Amino acid sequence: MVGVSLRARTYSRSRRFVTLTHCPFCGYKFDCDESRPDHLADHDPEDAGLNPLGEIDDDHDTPLFEEVSTRVE
């Protein structure tokens, strides 16, 4: 996976505009008026390090974190 490249600009009235300059999955450099969502939609989940569509890991239902005990005083 390629790192994300963003360009942030501040315009009048302090309006901040952030633009994705490169695709985070393949490193493709976007033209200034090119649609980012259209390009990203062409990628498969595997390009982002995810499972292919319809494939579920065996441990998908295991807890993400260990159980936290609370201390009663």
One Martini backbone bead per residue (centre of mass of N, CA, C, O) as a GRO file, in nm:
protein
   73
    1MET     BB    1   0.098   0.035   0.020
    2VAL     BB    2   0.042   0.365  -0.021
    3GLY     BB    3   0.072   0.664   0.065
    4VAL     BB    4  -0.079   0.956   0.156
    5SER     BB    5  -0.169   1.240  -0.053
    6LEU     BB    6  -0.197   1.582   0.048
    7ARG     BB    7  -0.370   1.896  -0.013
    8ALA     BB    8  -0.360   2.209   0.160
    9ARG     BB    9  -0.595   2.483   0.149
   10THR     BB   10  -0.640   2.836   0.209
   11TYR     BB   11  -0.901   3.046   0.191
   12SER     BB   12  -1.122   3.250   0.210
   13ARG     BB   13  -1.251   3.253   0.524
   14SER     BB   14  -1.084   2.990   0.610
   15ARG     BB   15  -1.112   2.788   0.385
   16ARG     BB   16  -1.061   2.443   0.372
   17PHE     BB   17  -0.877   2.242   0.126
   18VAL     BB   18  -0.871   1.892   0.049
   19THR     BB   19  -0.642   1.695  -0.157
   20LEU     BB   20  -0.603   1.418  -0.346
   21THR     BB   21  -0.302   1.337  -0.527
   22HIS     BB   22  -0.285   1.023  -0.453
   23CYS     BB   23  -0.312   0.698  -0.465
   24PRO     BB   24  -0.310   0.472  -0.191
   25PHE     BB   25  -0.281   0.196  -0.377
   26CYS     BB   26  -0.090   0.293  -0.658
   27GLY     BB   27   0.018   0.612  -0.693
   28TYR     BB   28  -0.154   0.774  -0.859
   29LYS     BB   29  -0.164   1.076  -1.036
   30PHE     BB   30  -0.369   1.337  -1.018
   31ASP     BB   31  -0.555   1.543  -1.163
   32CYS     BB   32  -0.711   1.833  -1.077
   33ASP     BB   33  -1.009   1.724  -1.229
   34GLU     BB   34  -1.016   1.445  -1.113
   35SER     BB   35  -1.185   1.165  -1.011
   36ARG     BB   36  -1.147   0.993  -0.723
   37PRO     BB   37  -1.387   0.790  -0.685
   38ASP     BB   38  -1.359   0.650  -0.960
   39HIS     BB   39  -1.078   0.531  -0.912
   40LEU     BB   40  -1.125   0.385  -0.637
   41ALA     BB   41  -1.359   0.195  -0.751
   42ASP     BB   42  -1.152   0.018  -0.932
   43HIS     BB   43  -1.077  -0.115  -0.684
   44ASP     BB   44  -0.992  -0.363  -0.474
   45PRO     BB   45  -0.983  -0.472  -0.154
   46GLU     BB   46  -0.687  -0.586  -0.176
   47ASP     BB   47  -0.550  -0.304  -0.223
   48ALA     BB   48  -0.623  -0.242   0.104
   49GLY     BB   49  -0.589  -0.527   0.269
   50LEU     BB   50  -0.839  -0.689   0.206
   51ASN     BB   51  -1.077  -0.891   0.155
   52PRO     BB   52  -1.248  -1.041  -0.053
   53LEU     BB   53  -1.538  -1.058  -0.172
   54GLY     BB   54  -1.705  -1.290   0.050
   55GLU     BB   55  -1.460  -1.308   0.245
   56ILE     BB   56  -1.419  -1.472   0.565
   57ASP     BB   57  -1.286  -1.484   0.851
   58ASP     BB   58  -1.268  -1.703   1.117
   59ASP     BB   59  -1.209  -1.443   1.331
   60HIS     BB   60  -1.452  -1.223   1.301
   61ASP     BB   61  -1.584  -1.276   1.616
   62THR     BB   62  -1.360  -1.165   1.769
   63PRO     BB   63  -1.233  -0.977   1.989
   64LEU     BB   64  -1.044  -0.683   1.982
   65PHE     BB   65  -1.055  -0.683   2.298
   66GLU     BB   66  -1.000  -0.706   2.608
   67GLU     BB   67  -1.128  -0.743   2.901
   68VAL     BB   68  -1.254  -0.503   3.127
   69SER     BB   69  -1.191  -0.426   3.449
   70THR     BB   70  -1.352  -0.313   3.734
   71ARG     BB   71  -1.311  -0.102   4.008
   72VAL     BB   72  -1.422  -0.147   4.338
   73GLU     BB   73  -1.465   0.072   4.640
   0.00000   0.00000   0.00000
